[in-house]
Structure formats: C-alpha cells, structure tokens
Amino acid sequence: MEILKNRRLWLGLGLLAGLIYFLTPVTAFAVTTDEITKTIGDFMTNGNGDNAVVNNFILITLLSVIPIILVMMTSFTRTIMVLSFVRNSLGTQQNPPNQVLLGLALFLTFFVMRPVYTDIYDQAIKPYQAQEISQEVVFERSEVRIKEFMYQQTRKKDLELFLDIADEKGKYPSYKEVPLTIMTPAFIISELRTAFSIGFLLFIPFLIIDMVVASILMSMGMFMLSPVMIALPFKLLLFVLVDGWYLVVESLVRSFQ
C-alpha cells in the first residue's frame, strides 16, 4: 500500500509540474523581415554589403566542402587505397591501425599537393588579399589549377567517357573549359584503376609466400595449422628486408610526377 501511495504521489507531482511548464508564458525572440532582407541584400550586393559577413559565409561554405575536395580531387584516394592494399596483402589485419594509415595518407597528400596549393596561394589567394582581384577570379584561378592536376592524372579514355555520356564531346577545346562535374568523376575512376593496378603488384610476392607455406604444411600433414599464421612472420621479414614502406611511399609519390 505504501508503494502504491508513493507512486500516486510522484504521478501527481509530475502532472502538476507539466501543467506549470505549459501554462507559464515563454518569451520568444523573432527576426523581423527587415533584418532578413538586409542580410540577403548584403550577400547579393558586391561591395555595398558587409565584407565580414560575406567572408564568414564563404569560409563556412569552404569548410563544409573541404573534406569532399580532399578525398575526391586530390591524391588522397590513390594513397589511402594503396596503403590499405599493403596492409591486406601482409595479412596483419588491424596493423597498422586505421588512424595511422589515414594520418600517413593525409600527410602524403599534403606533400604531393604542395605545388598545387602553392600555385593557388600565389596566383589567387595572395592577390585577393592585396585586393588586386575579385572573388570570382580567385575561384576561377583555383579551379583551373586543380583541373590541371586532375587532368594530368586522368586517362583520356575516362574523360571521353563522361564527355560522351553528357553529349558534350568535342565541345571543350581545353581542359580548362571542362566542368568539374565531368573532370572529377573521370579523375576518380582513373585513380581507382591506378590504385588497383598497384595493389595487384603488391599482392603477388606475398601470395607466393602463402602458397609456398601452404604447400609445405600440406606435405608435412599439418592440416590443422593455419598457413596464414605461419606465413605472416615470413611476409613481415620480407617486407622489412626490402624496406617496403620506403618503396611503397616512393612509388606513390613518384606516380604523381
């Protein structure tokens, strides 16, 4: 009986608190249409609006787009895929960890893309900070420099594929006029093909070690012993003796030059 009374007491207190909350007036802060119109006008005007507001808006937009640009329009895709192939071919499962591979791929991307970013800064951002060019020219010069990098790494066959699908083949005399919506997917599938080609070459020596170890174990009648476990030390030893990480990173960096 006491438990039932306590439940009724708590239920009554909860209903009372809810009624007090809903019946208490709450102050609402509204934005007037004049403020909205002024803000939109600041963004639409060129030079008459608040430059700080416009710059903050552009900065927030760029921050939301940077991850996509980093993954799809730089050397990051090929780099992270090749590093993942190295780990899978060794059979070390989670070693190196994902954080290490992502960090290495990120810094290798910064290293490979450094000439591109330097040119963008010298040709676009620096003149804009000196108020020598407009924002439109900044985006145009940056886009052209990124297109130049992607065009150098893209197969003509892949680029012609998307131009043919878009029914725009022969429309653009230079890569500078090709839209990013066509250049980017062509660049991505070219990067995927190159990464898979490198991954195939990485798997061959380790696959040979697995086959040799499996054949030896079968000839000795050790069917219950995992060949992967026995082959792992030999694969690690081979990778260390040939200085594998040096060769992989060197091949990756030089493949973009």
C-alpha positions as CSV (number, residue, x, y, z in Angstrom):
1,M,0.0,0.0,0.0
2,E,2.8,2.4,0.8
3,I,4.4,1.8,-2.6
4,L,1.1,2.5,-4.3
5,K,0.7,5.7,-2.4
6,N,4.2,6.8,-3.3
7,R,3.6,6.1,-7.0
8,R,0.4,8.2,-6.9
9,L,2.2,11.0,-5.1
10,W,5.0,11.1,-7.7
11,L,2.5,10.9,-10.6
12,G,0.6,13.9,-9.1
13,L,3.7,15.9,-8.7
14,G,4.7,15.1,-12.3
15,L,1.3,16.2,-13.7
16,L,1.5,19.4,-11.6
17,A,5.0,20.2,-12.9
18,G,3.8,19.7,-16.5
19,L,0.8,22.0,-16.1
20,I,3.1,24.7,-14.6
21,Y,5.5,24.3,-17.5
22,F,2.9,24.6,-20.3
23,L,0.9,27.4,-18.6
24,T,4.0,29.6,-17.9
25,P,4.4,32.2,-20.7
26,V,7.7,31.9,-22.6
27,T,9.4,34.9,-24.2
28,A,10.0,34.3,-28.0
29,F,12.7,36.2,-30.0
30,A,11.7,36.8,-33.6
31,V,13.7,38.1,-36.5
32,T,12.0,40.8,-38.5
33,T,11.6,40.8,-42.2
34,D,13.7,43.9,-42.5
35,E,16.7,42.1,-40.9
36,I,16.3,39.2,-43.2
37,T,16.0,41.5,-46.3
38,K,19.1,43.4,-45.2
39,T,21.1,40.2,-44.7
40,I,20.1,38.8,-48.1
41,G,20.9,42.2,-49.7
42,D,24.4,42.1,-48.1
43,F,25.1,38.8,-49.7
44,M,23.7,39.7,-53.1
45,T,25.4,43.1,-53.4
46,N,29.1,43.4,-54.4
47,G,31.0,45.9,-52.4
48,N,28.0,47.5,-50.7
49,G,27.4,44.8,-48.1
50,D,29.4,43.9,-45.0
51,N,32.6,42.2,-46.1
52,A,33.0,40.4,-42.8
53,V,29.6,38.7,-43.2
54,V,30.4,37.7,-46.8
55,N,33.8,36.4,-45.8
56,N,32.4,34.4,-42.9
57,F,29.8,32.9,-45.2
58,I,32.4,31.9,-47.8
59,L,34.6,30.5,-45.0
60,I,31.8,28.3,-43.6
61,T,30.9,27.1,-47.1
62,L,34.5,26.1,-47.8
63,L,34.9,24.3,-44.5
64,S,31.9,22.1,-45.4
65,V,33.3,21.4,-48.9
66,I,36.9,20.8,-48.0
67,P,36.5,17.1,-46.9
68,I,34.9,16.3,-50.3
69,I,37.7,18.2,-52.1
70,L,40.4,16.5,-50.1
71,V,39.0,13.0,-50.8
72,M,37.8,13.3,-54.4
73,M,40.0,15.9,-56.0
74,T,43.5,15.2,-54.6
75,S,45.9,12.3,-54.4
76,F,44.3,11.1,-51.2
77,T,42.1,8.4,-52.9
78,R,45.0,6.6,-54.5
79,T,47.2,6.9,-51.4
80,I,44.8,5.5,-48.9
81,M,43.8,2.7,-51.2
82,V,47.4,1.6,-51.8
83,L,48.2,1.7,-48.1
84,S,45.1,-0.4,-47.4
85,F,46.3,-2.9,-50.1
86,V,49.7,-3.1,-48.3
87,R,48.0,-4.0,-45.0
88,N,45.7,-6.5,-46.6
89,S,48.5,-8.2,-48.5
90,L,50.6,-8.6,-45.4
91,G,47.6,-10.1,-43.6
92,T,48.2,-8.1,-40.4
93,Q,44.5,-7.2,-40.1
94,Q,44.5,-4.0,-37.9
95,N,48.2,-3.3,-38.0
96,P,49.0,-0.5,-38.9
97,P,45.7,0.9,-37.3
98,N,43.3,2.9,-39.4
99,Q,44.3,6.1,-37.7
100,V,48.0,5.6,-38.7
101,L,47.1,4.9,-42.3
102,L,44.8,7.9,-42.5
103,G,47.4,10.1,-41.0
104,L,50.1,8.9,-43.3
105,A,47.8,9.3,-46.3
106,L,46.8,12.8,-45.2
107,F,50.4,14.0,-44.9
108,L,51.4,12.3,-48.2
109,T,48.5,14.1,-49.8
110,F,49.8,17.4,-48.4
111,F,53.3,16.7,-49.7
112,V,52.1,15.7,-53.2
113,M,49.6,18.6,-53.5
114,R,52.0,21.2,-52.1
115,P,52.9,22.6,-55.6
116,V,49.2,22.9,-56.4
117,Y,48.4,24.6,-53.2
118,T,51.4,26.9,-53.5
119,D,50.4,28.0,-57.0
120,I,46.8,28.6,-55.8
121,Y,48.1,30.8,-53.0
122,D,50.5,32.8,-55.2
123,Q,48.1,33.2,-58.1
124,A,44.7,33.5,-56.4
125,I,44.7,34.0,-52.6
126,K,47.6,36.4,-52.3
127,P,46.4,38.8,-55.0
128,Y,42.9,38.7,-53.4
129,Q,44.3,39.6,-50.0
130,A,46.0,42.5,-51.7
131,Q,42.7,43.5,-53.2
132,E,44.0,43.1,-56.7
133,I,41.4,40.6,-58.0
134,S,37.8,39.8,-57.2
135,Q,36.4,36.7,-55.6
136,E,35.2,35.4,-58.9
137,V,38.8,35.5,-60.3
138,V,40.0,33.7,-57.1
139,F,37.6,30.8,-57.7
140,E,38.4,30.7,-61.4
141,R,42.2,30.5,-61.0
142,S,41.9,27.9,-58.2
143,E,39.6,25.8,-60.3
144,V,41.9,25.9,-63.3
145,R,44.9,24.9,-61.2
146,I,43.1,21.9,-59.6
147,K,41.8,20.9,-63.1
148,E,45.4,20.9,-64.4
149,F,46.4,18.5,-61.7
150,M,43.4,16.2,-62.2
151,Y,43.9,16.3,-66.0
152,Q,47.5,15.1,-65.7
153,Q,46.4,12.1,-63.7
154,T,43.2,11.3,-65.7
155,R,43.2,8.9,-68.7
156,K,41.8,10.4,-71.8
157,K,39.6,7.3,-72.2
158,D,37.9,8.1,-68.9
159,L,37.4,11.7,-69.7
160,E,36.0,11.0,-73.1
161,L,33.6,8.5,-71.4
162,F,31.9,11.2,-69.3
163,L,32.0,13.8,-72.2
164,D,30.3,11.2,-74.4
165,I,27.6,10.4,-71.8
166,A,27.0,14.2,-71.3
167,D,26.8,14.6,-75.1
168,E,29.5,17.3,-74.9
169,K,32.3,15.5,-76.8
170,G,34.4,18.0,-78.8
171,K,32.7,20.9,-77.1
172,Y,35.7,22.0,-74.9
173,P,38.9,22.9,-76.7
174,S,41.0,22.7,-73.5
175,Y,40.8,21.0,-70.1
176,K,40.4,24.5,-68.6
177,E,36.9,24.7,-70.0
178,V,35.8,21.2,-68.9
179,P,33.4,21.5,-65.9
180,L,34.3,19.9,-62.6
181,T,31.2,17.8,-62.8
182,I,32.8,15.9,-65.7
183,M,36.5,16.2,-64.7
184,T,36.1,14.9,-61.2
185,P,34.4,11.5,-61.9
186,A,36.8,10.8,-64.7
187,F,39.7,11.6,-62.3
188,I,38.2,9.3,-59.6
189,I,37.8,6.2,-61.8
190,S,41.4,6.8,-63.2
191,E,42.7,6.9,-59.6
192,L,40.8,3.7,-58.7
193,R,42.3,1.9,-61.7
194,T,45.8,3.0,-60.8
195,A,45.4,2.1,-57.2
196,F,44.1,-1.4,-58.1
197,S,47.0,-1.9,-60.5
198,I,49.5,-1.1,-57.7
199,G,47.6,-3.3,-55.3
200,F,47.8,-6.2,-57.7
201,L,51.6,-5.9,-57.9
202,L,51.8,-5.7,-54.1
203,F,49.8,-8.9,-53.6
204,I,52.0,-11.1,-55.9
205,P,55.1,-11.6,-53.7
206,F,53.0,-12.2,-50.5
207,L,50.7,-14.6,-52.4
208,I,53.7,-16.6,-53.4
209,I,54.8,-16.9,-49.8
210,D,51.3,-18.0,-48.7
211,M,51.3,-20.7,-51.5
212,V,54.8,-22.0,-50.5
213,V,53.9,-22.2,-46.8
214,A,50.6,-23.9,-47.5
215,S,52.3,-26.5,-49.8
216,I,54.9,-27.2,-47.1
217,L,52.3,-27.6,-44.4
218,M,50.2,-30.0,-46.5
219,S,53.2,-32.1,-47.4
220,M,54.1,-32.4,-43.7
221,G,50.5,-33.4,-42.9
222,M,49.8,-30.3,-40.7
223,F,46.3,-29.7,-41.9
224,M,45.1,-28.2,-38.6
225,L,47.8,-25.5,-38.6
226,S,46.8,-22.2,-40.2
227,P,49.1,-21.3,-43.2
228,V,48.3,-17.6,-42.7
229,M,49.7,-17.7,-39.2
230,I,52.9,-19.4,-40.3
231,A,53.4,-17.2,-43.4
232,L,52.9,-13.9,-41.5
233,P,56.4,-13.7,-39.9
234,F,58.0,-14.5,-43.3
235,K,56.0,-11.8,-45.0
236,L,56.9,-9.3,-42.4
237,L,60.6,-10.3,-42.7
238,L,60.5,-9.9,-46.4
239,F,58.8,-6.6,-46.2
240,V,61.4,-5.3,-43.7
241,L,64.4,-6.6,-45.6
242,V,63.3,-4.9,-48.9
243,D,62.4,-1.7,-46.9
244,G,58.8,-2.0,-48.0
245,W,57.5,1.3,-46.6
246,Y,60.2,3.2,-48.4
247,L,59.5,1.5,-51.7
248,V,55.7,2.0,-51.4
249,V,55.9,5.6,-50.4
250,E,58.5,6.4,-53.1
251,S,56.4,4.7,-55.8
252,L,53.2,6.5,-54.6
253,V,54.8,9.9,-54.7
254,R,56.6,9.4,-58.0
255,S,53.4,8.1,-59.6
256,F,52.0,11.7,-59.4
257,Q,55.0,13.3,-61.0
